[in-house]
Amino acid sequence: MPRIALGLEYDGRGYAGWQAQTGLATVQGVTEAALAAVADEPVSLTAAGRTDAGVHAVGQVAHFDTHAERTMRGWMLGANTNLPPDVSVHWAREVPERFHARFSAASRTYRYLILNRGTRSALARGRATLIHHPLDERRMAQAAAYLLGEHDFSAFRAAECQSRTPVRRLDELAVERRGEWIVVRATANAFLHHMVRNIAGLLIAVGRGRADPEWAREVLAARDRTLSAPTAPADGLYLWRVRYPDDFALPDPAHESHWDIIPGAPAR
């Protein structure tokens, strides 16, 4: 039975997250329905990451098995014909049976987009997190440096996280200001539930001067979620890129210029 991998992007504002839930609109639910219409049979998707309610994606990857025979262009165009306008399939590839969207992934990258200015944005509403108070991105970057590497991230996981282990390897956690925008880039082998939003919440608190950058090290060592900052809003979070071994030869559409999805946002 052929296995098909898909690259998806979506605006998460209208959905209760990726994972299908009875009675709720989810990205998985609408995408499976769209693909089922093309395949003329039920389709079950497995994704690289189960994004939460309100979280967006530029580079989500999912796979499904099917008896249907369609061209890759047929899968892509057929799915998009049946999808709502806030979800899009931007590539489709047949992959070997050993490919698994979740377990084959070598790393995942998220970006957290903050609009740091005194007035709200009509264009970025729901697609970036607005912080009215001035943020010191240098202090945020200093705090981020304490979290790099392999650690027990219990202090940054949600209470309902179902992962068997809180240990993750954070390969990148960068903070960059571009005018009135601040971008937090996080790359890891995998992430815990709410991990990026909890890290962003801590960095925002440090950036506002509510704690010293060294607080990040203390929170990490304590392994106690209640000692950290509140979880940052979902608005600014994007699943940006999922990397796989080169032998799968999957596209990487998350180009640096892609921030033009929000008018006025940083160009790369």
SEVEX-367350 format. One record per residue (C-alpha): residue number from 1; residue in one letter; chain; x, y, z. Coordinates in nm, 3 decimals, decimal comma. Layout:
N
REC/NUM/A/A/X/Y/Z
...
//
This chain:
268
REC/1/M/A/0,000/0,000/0,000
REC/2/P/A/0,155/0,334/-0,100
REC/3/R/A/0,253/0,580/0,172
REC/4/I/A/0,213/0,950/0,092
REC/5/A/A/0,381/1,235/0,280
REC/6/L/A/0,235/1,585/0,273
REC/7/G/A/0,363/1,932/0,361
REC/8/L/A/0,098/2,155/0,516
REC/9/E/A/0,060/2,511/0,631
REC/10/Y/A/-0,231/2,646/0,830
REC/11/D/A/-0,365/2,935/1,028
REC/12/G/A/-0,454/2,777/1,361
REC/13/R/A/-0,697/3,042/1,484
REC/14/G/A/-1,010/2,853/1,383
REC/15/Y/A/-0,907/2,512/1,516
REC/16/A/A/-0,884/2,325/1,845
REC/17/G/A/-0,535/2,214/1,745
REC/18/W/A/-0,408/1,950/1,507
REC/19/Q/A/-0,546/1,633/1,666
REC/20/A/A/-0,895/1,515/1,572
REC/21/Q/A/-1,149/1,563/1,852
REC/22/T/A/-1,516/1,472/1,848
REC/23/G/A/-1,737/1,774/1,795
REC/24/L/A/-1,448/2,017/1,742
REC/25/A/A/-1,292/2,162/1,429
REC/26/T/A/-0,931/2,042/1,401
REC/27/V/A/-0,666/2,060/1,131
REC/28/Q/A/-0,637/1,682/1,121
REC/29/G/A/-1,013/1,646/1,087
REC/30/V/A/-1,057/1,883/0,793
REC/31/T/A/-0,747/1,750/0,616
REC/32/E/A/-0,850/1,387/0,651
REC/33/A/A/-1,194/1,474/0,517
REC/34/A/A/-1,042/1,655/0,219
REC/35/L/A/-0,808/1,367/0,136
REC/36/A/A/-1,086/1,111/0,180
REC/37/A/A/-1,283/1,292/-0,088
REC/38/V/A/-0,987/1,256/-0,323
REC/39/A/A/-0,912/0,894/-0,230
REC/40/D/A/-1,277/0,785/-0,220
REC/41/E/A/-1,191/0,601/0,101
REC/42/P/A/-1,120/0,697/0,464
REC/43/V/A/-0,779/0,850/0,529
REC/44/S/A/-0,591/0,854/0,861
REC/45/L/A/-0,311/1,109/0,901
REC/46/T/A/-0,006/1,096/1,128
REC/47/A/A/0,167/1,431/1,183
REC/48/A/A/0,516/1,536/1,284
REC/49/G/A/0,376/1,754/1,561
REC/50/R/A/0,039/1,785/1,734
REC/51/T/A/0,008/2,161/1,744
REC/52/D/A/-0,225/2,311/2,006
REC/53/A/A/-0,533/2,526/1,961
REC/54/G/A/-0,448/2,853/1,791
REC/55/V/A/-0,096/2,745/1,689
REC/56/H/A/0,001/2,790/1,324
REC/57/A/A/0,222/2,593/1,088
REC/58/V/A/0,441/2,677/0,793
REC/59/G/A/0,614/2,338/0,768
REC/60/Q/A/0,391/2,069/0,919
REC/61/V/A/0,449/1,721/0,773
REC/62/A/A/0,205/1,431/0,781
REC/63/H/A/0,170/1,091/0,615
REC/64/F/A/-0,106/0,846/0,528
REC/65/D/A/-0,144/0,506/0,362
REC/66/T/A/-0,394/0,453/0,084
REC/67/H/A/-0,515/0,205/-0,176
REC/68/A/A/-0,602/0,493/-0,409
REC/69/E/A/-0,377/0,565/-0,705
REC/70/R/A/-0,336/0,936/-0,771
REC/71/T/A/-0,051/1,149/-0,899
REC/72/M/A/0,128/1,363/-0,641
REC/73/R/A/-0,013/1,668/-0,814
REC/74/G/A/-0,355/1,509/-0,794
REC/75/W/A/-0,325/1,459/-0,418
REC/76/M/A/-0,210/1,816/-0,366
REC/77/L/A/-0,462/1,990/-0,589
REC/78/G/A/-0,746/1,759/-0,490
REC/79/A/A/-0,685/1,815/-0,121
REC/80/N/A/-0,668/2,192/-0,162
REC/81/T/A/-0,993/2,193/-0,359
REC/82/N/A/-1,167/2,036/-0,059
REC/83/L/A/-0,984/2,217/0,220
REC/84/P/A/-1,098/2,542/0,385
REC/85/P/A/-0,892/2,848/0,289
REC/86/D/A/-0,693/2,851/0,615
REC/87/V/A/-0,535/2,509/0,551
REC/88/S/A/-0,320/2,427/0,248
REC/89/V/A/-0,121/2,129/0,120
REC/90/H/A/0,188/2,266/-0,054
REC/91/W/A/0,357/1,939/-0,156
REC/92/A/A/0,295/1,564/-0,176
REC/93/R/A/0,551/1,285/-0,216
REC/94/E/A/0,534/0,907/-0,218
REC/95/V/A/0,768/0,780/0,053
REC/96/P/A/0,896/0,435/0,155
REC/97/E/A/0,701/0,237/0,414
REC/98/R/A/0,975/0,298/0,671
REC/99/F/A/0,900/0,673/0,666
REC/100/H/A/0,706/0,798/0,965
REC/101/A/A/0,615/1,167/0,991
REC/102/R/A/0,670/1,169/1,367
REC/103/F/A/0,937/0,911/1,440
REC/104/S/A/1,155/0,969/1,132
REC/105/A/A/1,196/1,340/1,209
REC/106/A/A/1,552/1,443/1,296
REC/107/S/A/1,453/1,781/1,439
REC/108/R/A/1,170/2,029/1,466
REC/109/T/A/1,190/2,407/1,456
REC/110/Y/A/0,935/2,645/1,601
REC/111/R/A/0,929/3,022/1,578
REC/112/Y/A/0,758/3,250/1,823
REC/113/L/A/0,671/3,592/1,682
REC/114/I/A/0,629/3,888/1,916
REC/115/L/A/0,509/4,233/1,811
REC/116/N/A/0,664/4,466/2,070
REC/117/R/A/0,492/4,803/2,046
REC/118/G/A/0,241/5,015/2,230
REC/119/T/A/-0,049/4,975/1,987
REC/120/R/A/-0,227/4,666/1,865
REC/121/S/A/-0,206/4,548/1,504
REC/122/A/A/-0,512/4,496/1,292
REC/123/L/A/-0,314/4,274/1,053
REC/124/A/A/-0,121/4,055/1,300
REC/125/R/A/-0,415/3,987/1,532
REC/126/G/A/-0,414/3,619/1,623
REC/127/R/A/-0,093/3,562/1,427
REC/128/A/A/0,161/3,726/1,657
REC/129/T/A/0,177/3,794/2,030
REC/130/L/A/0,147/4,162/2,119
REC/131/I/A/0,358/4,282/2,414
REC/132/H/A/0,296/4,649/2,495
REC/133/H/A/0,584/4,690/2,740
REC/134/P/A/0,935/4,734/2,599
REC/135/L/A/1,135/4,412/2,586
REC/136/D/A/1,512/4,386/2,616
REC/137/E/A/1,603/4,123/2,359
REC/138/R/A/1,963/4,105/2,485
REC/139/R/A/1,847/3,991/2,828
REC/140/M/A/1,612/3,743/2,661
REC/141/A/A/1,900/3,600/2,458
REC/142/Q/A/2,114/3,569/2,772
REC/143/A/A/1,837/3,374/2,944
REC/144/A/A/1,789/3,154/2,638
REC/145/A/A/2,155/3,049/2,645
REC/146/Y/A/2,104/2,874/2,980
REC/147/L/A/1,850/2,639/2,823
REC/148/L/A/2,061/2,511/2,534
REC/149/G/A/2,168/2,146/2,532
REC/150/E/A/2,017/1,829/2,673
REC/151/H/A/1,823/1,878/2,995
REC/152/D/A/1,527/1,768/3,199
REC/153/F/A/1,269/2,027/3,087
REC/154/S/A/1,007/1,939/3,351
REC/155/A/A/0,980/2,308/3,440
REC/156/F/A/0,866/2,382/3,084
REC/157/R/A/0,615/2,102/3,022
REC/158/A/A/0,239/2,118/3,059
REC/159/A/A/0,076/1,925/3,342
REC/160/E/A/-0,112/1,713/3,087
REC/161/C/A/0,203/1,628/2,887
REC/162/Q/A/0,204/1,255/2,809
REC/163/S/A/0,569/1,215/2,712
REC/164/R/A/0,745/0,928/2,890
REC/165/T/A/1,050/1,145/2,958
REC/166/P/A/1,100/1,520/3,011
REC/167/V/A/1,452/1,506/2,867
REC/168/R/A/1,498/1,692/2,539
REC/169/R/A/1,795/1,828/2,343
REC/170/L/A/1,753/2,195/2,259
REC/171/D/A/1,995/2,267/1,974
REC/172/E/A/1,892/2,626/1,907
REC/173/L/A/1,719/2,893/2,111
REC/174/A/A/1,785/3,231/1,955
REC/175/V/A/1,625/3,569/2,015
REC/176/E/A/1,645/3,840/1,751
REC/177/R/A/1,490/4,184/1,724
REC/178/R/A/1,394/4,324/1,385
REC/179/G/A/1,253/4,669/1,447
REC/180/E/A/0,938/4,634/1,654
REC/181/W/A/0,935/4,257/1,604
REC/182/I/A/1,111/3,994/1,815
REC/183/V/A/1,154/3,641/1,682
REC/184/V/A/1,237/3,346/1,906
REC/185/R/A/1,374/3,045/1,715
REC/186/A/A/1,377/2,705/1,885
REC/187/T/A/1,509/2,380/1,736
REC/188/A/A/1,514/2,047/1,919
REC/189/N/A/1,499/1,677/1,853
REC/190/A/A/1,144/1,695/1,991
REC/191/F/A/0,937/1,919/2,218
REC/192/L/A/0,723/1,859/2,523
REC/193/H/A/0,362/1,976/2,539
REC/194/H/A/0,361/2,360/2,569
REC/195/M/A/0,742/2,360/2,593
REC/196/V/A/0,801/2,642/2,344
REC/197/R/A/0,520/2,858/2,481
REC/198/N/A/0,645/2,806/2,837
REC/199/I/A/0,998/2,901/2,734
REC/200/A/A/0,862/3,206/2,551
REC/201/G/A/0,672/3,306/2,865
REC/202/L/A/0,993/3,297/3,068
REC/203/L/A/1,187/3,493/2,806
REC/204/I/A/0,916/3,760/2,792
REC/205/A/A/0,927/3,795/3,172
REC/206/V/A/1,305/3,839/3,160
REC/207/G/A/1,276/4,082/2,869
REC/208/R/A/1,034/4,297/3,073
REC/209/G/A/1,282/4,309/3,361
REC/210/R/A/1,074/4,098/3,597
REC/211/A/A/1,368/3,858/3,652
REC/212/D/A/1,737/3,837/3,574
REC/213/P/A/1,853/3,617/3,284
REC/214/E/A/2,003/3,372/3,537
REC/215/W/A/1,649/3,290/3,647
REC/216/A/A/1,623/3,062/3,342
REC/217/R/A/1,902/2,843/3,483
REC/218/E/A/1,734/2,833/3,825
REC/219/V/A/1,395/2,737/3,682
REC/220/L/A/1,549/2,467/3,466
REC/221/A/A/1,737/2,317/3,762
REC/222/A/A/1,427/2,324/3,988
REC/223/R/A/1,225/2,109/3,743
REC/224/D/A/0,907/2,264/3,882
REC/225/R/A/0,660/2,418/3,637
REC/226/T/A/0,496/2,627/3,909
REC/227/L/A/0,819/2,826/3,962
REC/228/S/A/0,832/2,960/3,605
REC/229/A/A/0,641/3,227/3,416
REC/230/P/A/0,289/3,187/3,273
REC/231/T/A/0,251/3,013/2,939
REC/232/A/A/0,279/3,255/2,647
REC/233/P/A/-0,024/3,288/2,416
REC/234/A/A/-0,062/3,054/2,119
REC/235/D/A/-0,099/3,347/1,875
REC/236/G/A/0,272/3,387/1,803
REC/237/L/A/0,372/3,021/1,772
REC/238/Y/A/0,449/2,856/1,436
REC/239/L/A/0,566/2,504/1,360
REC/240/W/A/0,824/2,625/1,113
REC/241/R/A/1,022/2,330/0,985
REC/242/V/A/1,057/1,954/1,032
REC/243/R/A/1,385/1,804/0,916
REC/244/Y/A/1,424/1,444/0,797
REC/245/P/A/1,724/1,241/0,684
REC/246/D/A/1,836/1,341/0,335
REC/247/D/A/1,756/1,001/0,185
REC/248/F/A/1,384/1,078/0,207
REC/249/A/A/1,442/1,378/-0,025
REC/250/L/A/1,147/1,578/0,109
REC/251/P/A/1,098/1,945/0,017
REC/252/D/A/1,177/2,216/0,270
REC/253/P/A/0,936/2,499/0,192
REC/254/A/A/1,001/2,704/0,506
REC/255/H/A/1,209/2,966/0,327
REC/256/E/A/1,351/3,254/0,527
REC/257/S/A/1,142/3,500/0,326
REC/258/H/A/0,818/3,338/0,442
REC/259/W/A/0,742/3,597/0,711
REC/260/D/A/0,559/3,798/0,449
REC/261/I/A/0,255/3,594/0,559
REC/262/I/A/0,200/3,887/0,797
REC/263/P/A/0,221/4,232/0,634
REC/264/G/A/0,484/4,436/0,811
REC/265/A/A/0,649/4,137/0,979
REC/266/P/A/1,025/4,076/0,944
REC/267/A/A/1,143/3,982/0,598
REC/268/R/A/1,336/3,673/0,704
//
